[in-house]
Amino acid sequence: MHESRASERGDSVTGRALAVLDSFDAEHRRQPLGAIARRTGLPLTTVHRLVHELERHEALVRGPDGDWEIGSKIWRLGTLASVHVDLREVALPYMEDVYALGNDAVQIAVLDGLRCLVVDRIAGSRTMSVLSKPGSRLPLHATGVGKVLLAFGTTELQEAVLGSLDRYTDRTITDAETLRPQLRTIRSQGFAVTREELTPGATSVAVPLRGRRGAVTAALGVVSPSESAEVSKMVPVLQVTAAALSSKLVETGLA
C-alpha cells in the first residue's frame, strides 16, 4: 500500500506530486481519483488539483472512462535513463543495417510492467506511420516485440497479461486460450509475427535479444505495410542481427 508515501516525501507540492505519480505501478496502471487518494493518503481535493496540474504537463493523461494513467512525458524522460541511452547507442548501428534492407520501421523494446517500452525506433519518409515511437508503451499481446517479451516472460507476467486482453483492431487476439499456444510457438520457433493486431495495415516481426545465460532482455522488430510485408525474408535477417547485437550487449555489460 502507498498510504504513507505522501508523508514520507514531506508536505511540499513536489513531494505530493511525486506521491501521486508513485501511486501508479504494474498492478495500478489506470486509476480513478478516489483510488489515487487512498493510495497516497492525500485529501481528494488535493489529488484533484494535482492530477490536473500533472495532466497539463503531460505527466498524467485521462482516459475516455475518466481514469488516469501515466502520460507520455514520464516515459520520454525514462528513455533518458543511462541503461536506455546505452542500449540505444549500442543497438543503433545494428538497427540501421536492418533498416537499410527495406526502409521499414525498426524498433527495439524492453519489458515495462505489463507493457513494452519502445527504447528506440528508426523510420524514414517512406515508412508507414505507426504507434510505436520512442517512449511509447505498447501492449504485449498485440505487437511483435511485445509478444516476444511475453512469450519469454515469467508465468506470473503471462497470467497477468492474459487476464486482461484489450482489443485494438478486429484482428487483436483477446482470448487467452487462443493466445497461450501462440506464445508457446513463439518461444519454440524464436520469433513472433503480428498482422494488423495493433494497427490496421501493419504487420510486425520480432525476435528476442539475449543476455548472459540466454536470458531474453529485449526484443528487436520491424513494422511493415501488410500488403508488402515479406515475413519469410525478414525473420533470418532479424535473427542474424539479434545474435550479433546480443553478443555486443553481453560484451559491453548491458545484458
C-alpha positions in Angstrom: 0.0 0.0 0.0 1.1 3.6 -0.6 -0.8 5.4 2.1 2.4 6.6 3.8 4.1 7.8 0.6 2.9 11.4 0.8 4.0 11.8 4.4 7.4 10.1 3.6 8.0 12.7 0.9 7.1 15.6 3.1 4.4 18.3 2.7 5.9 20.2 -0.3 4.0 20.4 -3.6 6.7 18.4 -5.3 6.5 15.7 -2.6 2.8 15.4 -3.0 3.0 15.4 -6.8 5.6 12.6 -6.7 3.4 10.7 -4.3 0.6 10.8 -6.9 2.9 9.5 -9.6 4.3 6.9 -7.3 0.7 5.5 -6.7 0.9 4.0 -10.2 2.6 0.6 -10.7 2.2 -2.5 -12.7 -1.0 -3.5 -10.8 -2.4 0.0 -10.9 -1.8 1.4 -14.4 -5.2 3.1 -14.6 -6.8 4.7 -11.5 -9.7 6.9 -10.6 -9.2 9.9 -8.4 -10.6 8.1 -5.4 -8.0 5.2 -5.7 -5.1 7.7 -6.1 -6.3 9.5 -2.9 -6.5 6.2 -1.0 -3.1 5.0 -2.1 -1.3 8.4 -1.3 -3.2 9.3 1.8 -3.9 12.7 0.4 -7.2 14.6 0.5 -9.4 14.1 -2.6 -9.4 17.8 -3.2 -5.6 17.9 -3.2 -5.4 14.9 -5.6 -7.9 16.5 -7.9 -5.8 19.7 -8.1 -2.5 17.8 -8.5 -3.7 15.4 -11.3 -5.0 18.2 -13.4 -1.7 20.1 -12.9 0.2 16.9 -13.9 -2.1 16.5 -16.9 -1.3 20.0 -18.1 2.4 19.0 -18.1 1.7 15.6 -19.9 2.8 13.6 -16.8 -0.7 12.1 -16.5 -3.4 11.5 -19.1 -7.1 10.9 -18.6 -8.7 8.0 -20.4 -12.2 8.0 -22.0 -13.6 6.3 -18.9 -12.3 9.1 -16.6 -9.5 7.0 -15.1 -5.9 8.4 -15.0 -2.7 6.9 -16.2 1.0 7.9 -16.6 1.5 10.3 -19.5 4.0 10.4 -22.3 6.3 12.9 -20.7 7.2 10.4 -17.9 8.1 7.7 -20.5 10.1 10.2 -22.6 12.1 11.1 -19.6 12.5 7.4 -18.8 14.2 6.8 -22.1 17.0 9.2 -20.9 17.9 6.8 -18.1 21.5 5.6 -18.6 20.5 2.0 -19.3 18.3 3.1 -22.1 20.7 5.6 -23.5 23.5 3.0 -23.6 21.2 0.4 -25.1 20.2 2.8 -27.9 23.8 3.7 -28.6 24.9 0.1 -28.9 21.9 -1.0 -30.9 21.7 1.8 -33.4 24.2 0.5 -35.9 22.5 -2.9 -36.0 19.1 -1.3 -36.4 20.4 0.8 -39.2 21.6 -2.3 -41.0 18.1 -3.8 -40.8 16.5 -0.6 -41.9 18.8 -0.3 -45.0 17.3 -3.5 -46.3 13.7 -2.4 -46.7 13.0 1.1 -45.2 10.6 -0.5 -42.8 10.4 0.8 -39.2 12.9 -0.9 -37.0 12.4 -0.8 -33.2 13.8 -2.2 -30.0 11.7 -2.6 -26.9 12.1 -3.8 -23.3 9.6 -5.1 -20.8 8.0 -2.3 -18.7 5.5 -3.7 -16.2 2.6 -5.2 -18.2 3.6 -3.4 -21.4 6.7 -3.0 -23.5 8.6 0.3 -23.8 9.9 1.3 -27.2 13.5 2.4 -26.4 14.4 3.4 -29.9 12.9 3.3 -33.4 14.3 4.1 -36.9 11.9 5.2 -39.6 12.1 7.3 -42.8 9.8 9.3 -45.1 8.7 6.1 -46.8 8.0 4.2 -43.6 4.3 3.8 -42.7 3.0 5.8 -39.8 2.6 3.6 -36.7 2.0 4.0 -33.0 5.5 2.7 -31.9 7.6 5.8 -31.3 10.5 6.1 -28.8 8.9 6.3 -25.3 5.7 4.6 -26.4 4.3 1.9 -24.1 2.7 -0.8 -26.3 0.5 -3.8 -25.3 2.4 -7.1 -25.0 -0.3 -9.2 -26.7 -0.8 -7.1 -29.9 2.7 -6.3 -31.1 5.6 -8.3 -32.4 8.2 -7.1 -29.9 5.6 -7.4 -27.1 4.7 -11.0 -27.9 8.4 -11.9 -27.9 8.8 -10.4 -24.4 5.6 -12.0 -23.3 6.4 -15.4 -24.7 9.8 -15.5 -22.9 8.5 -13.8 -19.8 7.6 -15.4 -16.4 4.5 -17.3 -15.8 3.3 -14.5 -13.5 3.7 -12.0 -16.3 1.8 -14.1 -18.8 -1.1 -14.7 -16.4 -1.3 -11.1 -15.5 -1.4 -10.1 -19.2 -3.7 -12.9 -20.3 -6.2 -11.9 -17.6 -6.9 -8.6 -19.4 -6.6 -8.6 -23.2 -7.7 -5.3 -24.7 -8.9 -5.1 -28.3 -7.3 -2.7 -30.7 -8.5 -4.0 -34.1 -10.8 -6.8 -35.3 -7.7 -9.0 -35.5 -6.4 -8.5 -32.0 -6.3 -11.7 -30.1 -8.4 -11.2 -26.9 -9.0 -14.9 -26.0 -6.4 -16.2 -23.6 -6.8 -19.8 -24.7 -6.1 -18.8 -28.3 -3.0 -16.8 -27.3 -1.4 -19.4 -25.0 -0.4 -21.8 -27.8 0.8 -18.9 -29.9 3.2 -17.9 -27.1 4.5 -21.5 -26.9 5.1 -21.4 -30.7 6.9 -18.1 -30.5 9.1 -19.5 -27.7 10.0 -22.6 -29.7 10.5 -21.0 -33.1 12.3 -17.9 -31.8 10.3 -15.2 -33.5 6.8 -13.5 -33.4 4.6 -12.2 -36.2 1.5 -10.0 -35.8 -0.8 -9.0 -38.6 -2.9 -5.9 -38.0 -3.4 -6.7 -34.4 -2.5 -3.2 -33.1 -2.8 -1.0 -36.2 -4.8 -1.7 -39.4 -2.5 -2.3 -42.4 0.6 -3.0 -40.3 2.5 -6.3 -39.9 5.2 -6.7 -37.4 8.0 -9.3 -37.0 10.3 -9.5 -33.9 13.0 -11.7 -32.4 14.5 -11.8 -28.9 17.7 -10.2 -27.7 19.5 -12.3 -25.2 21.9 -11.5 -22.3 24.1 -13.7 -20.2 23.0 -17.4 -19.9 20.5 -16.8 -22.7 18.0 -14.7 -20.8 15.8 -12.5 -23.0 16.4 -8.9 -22.1 14.8 -7.0 -25.1 13.2 -7.5 -28.5 14.2 -6.3 -32.0 11.5 -6.0 -34.6 10.3 -4.4 -37.8 6.9 -3.0 -38.8 5.9 -3.1 -42.4 2.8 -2.4 -44.5 0.7 -5.6 -44.6 0.4 -5.6 -48.4 4.1 -5.6 -48.9 5.4 -7.4 -45.9 7.8 -10.3 -46.7 7.9 -12.1 -43.3 9.9 -15.1 -44.5 12.6 -12.7 -45.7 12.9 -10.6 -42.6 13.0 -13.4 -40.0 16.5 -14.7 -40.8 17.8 -11.1 -41.2 16.5 -10.2 -37.7 17.8 -13.4 -36.2 21.3 -12.9 -37.5 21.2 -9.3 -36.4 19.9 -10.1 -33.0 22.6 -12.7 -32.4 25.3 -10.2 -33.2 23.7 -7.5 -31.2 23.1 -9.8 -28.2 26.8 -10.7 -28.2 27.7 -7.0 -28.2 25.3 -6.2 -25.4 26.9 -9.0 -23.3 30.4 -7.8 -24.2 29.5 -4.2 -23.1 27.9 -5.4 -19.9 24.4 -4.2 -20.9 22.8 -7.6 -20.8 
